């Protein structure tokens, strides 16, 4: 399931899966691509892609594609066909609201006080007036939704992104974002509560609902991208990096909104021009 960006609604499984991916990488050194030493143009392209593990990543990408075509896309079509749009919107709002404590924490860790204030107000309003978050009442009061994750926080702190990495089932990532995924998987208040009360079905149900809703929102865009890309793997890699740069910069600093990929639970909605090395990117915030 190669989504062109992060999907924290599905990321409750991301910590364990990321660990499996890194272990697999440790035994898959044959998948590493050596940088060209005698061709300046090829070397520049190699650095731009930031994908020294391309052989390994393409193998995981192929597995994800097969799983998506055989399982996730058909399930998403059924979900979209059976569940009415108002109910899907309610599910999306509810999943976003469940993630609000993590968003607030990351805003604070980034010293984005305005963002933390907005996220806190959204959580309080939608949890109460919005019936547990099913209704996004806060959006009608000029409190827009914005997802923040620990991968973005690490970027704001100056942590380099590291090599591009494709995770089993979860798709595009990098070493920095994979670290963030693992940290959030084990630090999410909902997950901690479920683990301490033997309610393991709750994180699983949450992940499945988020994945279905996300995939249903992207049926046509992903189909178009598959048809029109000369190299779908490379196109997805580029789009992922653009989306993450835009998220890290809160859609500013030269970014532009993407008209092709709609916003849905915890999935990046913005595109940005590609850069050579996003590395640690500083996020601006209003004091």
C-alpha positions in Angstrom: 0.0 0.0 0.0 2.2 2.7 -1.3 0.6 5.9 -0.2 2.3 9.1 -1.4 2.9 10.4 2.1 2.5 9.6 5.7 -0.6 8.0 7.1 -0.6 8.3 10.8 -4.2 7.1 11.0 -2.6 3.7 10.0 0.6 4.3 11.9 -0.4 2.4 15.0 1.3 -0.5 13.3 4.2 1.6 12.1 6.5 1.1 15.0 6.7 -2.7 14.7 6.6 -2.6 10.9 9.4 0.0 10.8 11.5 -2.2 13.1 10.9 -5.2 10.7 11.9 -3.0 7.8 15.2 -2.0 9.4 16.0 -5.5 10.4 15.3 -6.6 6.8 17.6 -3.9 5.6 20.3 -5.2 7.8 20.2 -8.5 6.0 19.7 -7.0 2.5 22.9 -5.1 1.8 22.8 -6.5 -1.7 20.0 -4.0 -2.3 22.3 -1.0 -1.8 23.1 1.1 -4.8 26.7 2.4 -4.9 27.1 6.0 -5.9 28.6 6.5 -9.4 32.1 7.8 -9.1 33.0 8.7 -12.7 29.9 10.5 -13.9 29.1 13.9 -12.4 25.6 14.0 -13.8 24.8 10.6 -12.5 26.3 11.4 -9.1 24.1 14.5 -8.8 21.0 12.5 -9.7 22.0 9.9 -7.1 22.3 12.5 -4.4 19.1 14.2 -5.4 17.2 10.9 -5.1 18.8 10.2 -1.7 18.0 6.5 -2.2 21.1 4.4 -1.6 18.9 1.5 -0.6 17.0 1.6 -3.9 17.3 -2.2 -4.7 15.8 -3.1 -1.3 13.2 -0.3 -1.5 12.0 -1.4 -4.9 11.6 -4.9 -3.6 9.4 -3.7 -0.7 7.6 -1.4 -3.1 6.8 -4.3 -5.4 5.4 -6.2 -2.5 3.3 -3.2 -1.4 2.0 -2.7 -4.9 0.8 -6.3 -5.1 -0.9 -6.1 -1.7 -2.6 -2.9 -2.7 -3.9 -4.2 -6.0 -5.1 -7.5 -4.6 -6.4 -6.3 -1.2 -6.4 -2.7 -0.2 -7.7 -1.0 -3.3 -10.7 -3.5 -3.6 -11.4 -3.0 0.1 -11.3 0.7 -0.3 -13.7 0.6 -3.3 -16.2 -1.5 -1.2 -15.8 0.9 1.7 -16.5 3.9 -0.4 -19.4 2.2 -2.1 -21.1 1.0 1.0 -20.4 3.7 3.6 -22.2 7.1 2.8 -20.0 10.1 2.5 -21.4 11.9 5.7 -20.5 8.8 7.7 -17.0 8.6 6.2 -16.5 12.3 7.1 -17.5 11.6 10.6 -15.1 8.7 10.9 -12.3 10.9 9.5 -13.1 13.7 12.0 -13.2 11.2 14.8 -9.8 9.7 13.9 -8.3 13.2 13.6 -9.6 14.1 17.1 -8.2 10.9 18.6 -4.8 12.1 17.4 -5.1 15.6 18.8 -3.0 15.0 22.0 -0.1 13.9 19.8 -0.5 17.0 17.5 -0.6 19.3 20.6 2.5 17.6 22.0 4.4 18.0 18.7 3.4 21.6 18.4 4.8 22.3 21.9 8.0 20.4 21.1 8.4 22.6 18.0 7.8 25.7 20.1 4.9 26.5 17.8 2.7 28.1 20.5 0.0 29.4 18.1 -0.3 25.9 16.6 -0.5 24.3 20.0 -3.3 26.8 21.0 -5.3 26.0 17.8 -4.9 22.3 18.3 -5.9 22.5 21.9 -9.0 24.5 21.1 -9.9 22.1 18.3 -9.6 19.2 20.7 -11.8 20.7 23.4 -14.5 22.0 21.1 -14.7 18.9 18.9 -14.6 16.5 21.9 -17.5 18.3 23.5 -19.7 20.1 21.1 -18.5 17.9 18.2 -19.8 14.7 19.9 -16.4 13.1 20.6 -14.9 14.6 17.4 -17.4 13.1 14.9 -18.3 16.7 13.9 -15.6 19.2 13.1 -17.3 22.1 14.8 -13.9 23.9 15.4 -13.4 24.3 11.6 -16.4 26.5 11.5 -14.8 28.8 14.1 -11.6 29.5 12.1 -9.7 26.7 13.8 -8.4 24.6 10.8 -7.1 21.1 11.1 -3.4 20.6 10.8 -1.6 17.3 11.5 1.8 17.3 13.3 4.0 14.3 13.9 7.2 13.5 15.6 9.0 13.1 12.3 8.3 16.8 11.6 9.4 17.7 15.1 12.7 15.9 14.6 13.1 17.9 11.3 12.5 21.2 13.2 15.1 20.2 15.7 17.6 19.8 12.9 17.8 16.0 12.6 18.7 15.0 9.0 16.1 13.0 7.1 18.5 10.1 6.3 18.1 7.8 3.3 14.8 7.2 1.7 13.1 4.1 2.9 10.0 2.1 1.8 8.3 0.4 4.7 6.2 -2.8 4.2 2.6 -1.9 3.7 3.1 1.7 4.8 5.1 2.9 1.8 7.4 5.9 1.5 9.4 7.1 4.6 13.0 7.9 5.6 15.1 7.1 8.6 14.0 10.2 10.4 10.3 9.7 9.8 10.6 6.0 10.7 12.1 7.0 14.1 9.1 9.4 14.6 6.7 6.7 13.6 8.1 4.2 16.1 8.2 6.9 18.9 4.5 7.8 18.3 3.4 4.2 18.1 4.6 3.6 21.6 3.8 7.0 23.0 0.3 7.5 21.7 -2.1 8.0 24.7 -4.8 5.9 23.0 -2.4 3.0 22.4 -1.1 3.2 25.9 -4.6 3.2 27.3 -5.6 0.2 25.1 -2.5 -1.7 26.1 -3.0 -1.1 29.8 -6.7 -2.2 29.7 -6.4 -5.2 27.3 -8.3 -3.5 24.6 -5.9 -4.4 21.7 -8.7 -4.3 19.2 -9.0 -0.5 19.5 -5.7 0.4 17.9 -6.3 -2.3 15.3 -9.7 -1.0 14.4 -8.4 2.6 14.4 -5.7 1.6 12.0 -8.0 -0.2 9.7 -10.5 2.6 9.6 -7.9 5.2 8.9 -6.3 3.1 6.2 -9.6 2.4 4.4 -10.6 6.0 4.5 -7.3 7.2 3.3 -7.1 4.7 0.4 -10.7 5.4 -0.6 -9.8 9.1 -0.9 -7.0 8.2 -3.3 -8.4 5.7 -5.6 -8.5 7.9 -8.7 -5.3 9.9 -8.0 -3.2 6.8 -7.5 -4.7 5.1 -10.5 -3.8 8.2 -12.6 -0.3 8.3 -11.2 0.3 4.6 -12.0 -0.9 5.1 -15.6 0.9 8.3 -16.3 4.3 7.8 -14.6 7.2 6.5 -16.6 8.6 5.3 -13.3 5.9 5.1 -10.6 8.4 4.3 -7.9 10.5 7.4 -8.6 7.4 9.6 -9.0 6.1 8.4 -5.6 9.5 9.0 -4.0 9.6 12.5 -5.3 6.0 13.3 -4.2 6.6 11.9 -0.8 9.6 14.2 -0.2 7.7 17.2 -1.6 4.8 16.5 0.7 7.0 16.1 3.8 8.9 19.3 3.1 5.6 21.1 2.8 4.3 19.7 6.1 7.5 20.5 7.9 7.2 24.1 6.7 3.4 24.3 7.4 2.7 24.7 3.7 5.0 27.8 3.5 8.5 28.7 2.4 7.8 28.2 -1.3 5.4 25.3 -1.0 2.2 25.1 -3.0 -1.0 23.2 -2.4 -1.5 20.1 -4.5 -4.8 20.0 -6.4 -4.6 16.2 -7.0 -4.4 14.7 -3.5 -7.3 15.6 -1.2 -6.9 16.1 2.5 -7.9 13.3 4.7 -7.0 11.9 8.2 -3.4 12.8 8.9 -2.3 12.7 5.3 -0.2 15.5 3.8 -2.3 17.8 1.6 0.4 20.1 0.2 3.1 19.8 -2.4 6.4 21.6 -2.5 9.2 22.0 -5.1 11.8 19.3 -4.8 15.1 20.2 -3.1 18.4 18.5 -3.0 18.5 17.7 0.7 15.7 18.7 3.0 17.8 17.5 6.0 16.8 19.4 9.1 14.4 22.1 8.2 13.5 24.9 10.5 9.8 25.6 10.9 8.7 29.1 11.4 6.2 29.9 14.2 4.6 33.0 15.4 5.9 34.0 18.9 
